[in-house]
């Protein structure tokens, strides 16, 4: 199973399912990407997944695609 930089399983991502993923079969990986702030942020910080970042969850993750409430839950941090 491929997991995108945001943490979503690529096989379940609506864009991958309907064939509109801008990255095709590769899925979302950290790279300089003007369409995905999460991908670009991970690229800049040289991490593979948002969850690896010590700042997770952050303002960038508030924009989705994963619920910010879920992000705070799995990080063990309280919501602001």
Secondary structure, 3 states (H helix, E strand, C coil): CCECCCCCEHHHCHHHHCCCCCCHHHCCCCCCCCCCHHHHHHHHHCCCCHHHCCCCCCHHHHCCCCCHHHHHHHHCCCCC
